[in-house]
Amino acid sequence: MRTELTNIAFDKELSPGAYNAINVCLRLKPEEKIVIITDNECLEIAASLDAEIKKIGSPCVFFVLEDLTPRPMVNMPQQVLDELETAQVSIFCARAKTGELGSRMQMSSVVNRKRIRHGHMVNINKQIMLEGMRADFLAVDALSQQLVTIARAATTCTVKSKIGTDMVAQFSPDLKWLKTSGIISPDKWGNLPGGEIFTSPMRVDGVFVIDGVVGDYLCEKYGNLVDTPLTVEMENSRIMAMRCDNKELLEEFNLYTHTDENSDRAGEFAIGTNIAVTKIIGHILQDEKIPGVHIAYGHPYAEHTGANWISKTHIDCVSSTVDIWLDQQQVLKEGKFIF
């Protein structure tokens, strides 16, 4: 039986974040087709997005994944991919399940090829709608633009923290820095809430203490790591050693980062810029936007950064309160921008 979003009641406190998503971030126009991909766990948020779309009058096609396929899904349903082929705007508003990254990559492949303005709201929840999605995204965009200009001229980034992070990333002029500030363009789909700049690093060396969160399906399981940080030692971008008091997390993270030959390689190096995010809440979608640094091991978004390698995994890892220098210029001090 097909689920109807118009029959789903939603908390009106979701409306400001939904307005931001549709009108500020995606800038949906009445003549544009939008596709919403949601699931049973995110129906209320999807309904709030649908209400904003109806005010604009745009043609909207929505899918509830459980109506189409068992979860976790191996492949993105063909009906979804077919509708994306003729869309100008899309939103993925659903929870991540173990083993589903490949299906989301199938979706993003169409998004990239068709240059769709895509808002990726994987693992969105009510708290994020009330916090990160209520940001002033024009201000976040202005800050992100200033920062990415500095980053594009830099050859190194040094990151340190009081709890032990001490690493240096080196950058290549052949690898692009991108801005995903929440203002989404056809050039690069973005997470919502937005607020980061990122590249694929030429190499990373040193110690990275992950006291925020780890991503993908491990995020929901382990949440905020402040009490059991995961320490990773890197050499030439590869994980050489790791330790954590939570042995189950350590084992799962180790397995994840050894899925394929590049799963243990630092593929993304990013600085969060969403100034509305002030604390770690245990959800990667918002936490990776906190002013600070995050590294993703695995897939380097090669289609955007220009990296010449791939991986079928991608797991973001967030450190919460750090100092950051781009070359000799300090841009972040204990989690606060100072440039």
Secondary structure, DSSP 8 states (H G I E B T S, - for coil): ----GGG----GGGHHHHHIIIIIIS---TT--EEEEE-GGGHHHHHHHHHHHHHHT--EEEEEHHHHS-SS-SS--HHHHHHHTT-SEEEEE----TT-HHHHHHHHHHHHHHT-EEEE-TT--HHHHHTGGGS-HHHHHHHHHHHHHHHHT-SEEEEE-TTS-EEEEE--TTS--EEESS--BTTB-EESS--EEEE--SEEEEEEEE-S-B-HHHHHHH---TTS-EEEEEETTEEEEEE-S-HHHHHHHHHHTTSSTTTTBEEEEEEE--TT--S--S-HHHHTTSSSEEEEEE---HHHH--S---S-EEEEEESS-EEEETTEEEEETTEE--
